């Protein structure tokens, strides 16, 4: 499942770093905290590896 926006891709990257122990979970805020709690490492990898070229900065729901 590719990321729909740059913001989503960056949030997934932050959550993935916390899952791997590279950053603290307490440093996460907002969407990245929710992603950390609700998604597996594999799902986060898929979102985080999405290419940013051509993606909007944000997408409203």
ZIVEN-V41235 format. One record per residue. N is the residue number from 1. PHI is phi as a letter, one per 30 degrees, with the letter a starting at -180 (* if undefined). PSI is psi in degrees with one decimal (999 if undefined). Layout:
# ZIVEN-V41235
((N	PHI	PSI) (N	PHI	PSI))
This chain:
# ZIVEN-V41235
((1	*	108.6) (2	d	152.4) (3	d	147.3) (4	c	-15.9) (5	b	166.3) (6	d	-38.9) (7	d	-41.7) (8	d	-40.1) (9	d	-41.2) (10	d	-38.3) (11	d	-40.2) (12	d	-38.7) (13	d	-40.3) (14	d	-42.8) (15	d	-38.8) (16	d	-42.5) (17	d	-40.0) (18	d	-39.9) (19	d	-36.4) (20	d	-4.0) (21	i	11.4) (22	d	-27.0) (23	b	169.6) (24	d	143.1) (25	d	-32.6) (26	d	-16.7) (27	d	-14.5) (28	d	145.7) (29	b	154.9) (30	h	-127.1) (31	d	-37.8) (32	d	-35.0) (33	d	-43.1) (34	d	-41.7) (35	d	-41.1) (36	e	-44.3) (37	d	-31.1) (38	c	-10.0) (39	b	151.7) (40	d	166.8) (41	d	-38.8) (42	d	-43.0) (43	d	-41.5) (44	d	-38.7) (45	e	-43.6) (46	d	-41.1) (47	d	-42.3) (48	d	-28.1) (49	d	-0.4) (50	d	135.9) (51	d	139.9) (52	d	-20.9) (53	e	126.6) (54	i	-2.0) (55	d	143.0) (56	d	160.2) (57	d	-44.8) (58	b	154.5) (59	b	127.0) (60	d	150.2) (61	d	999))
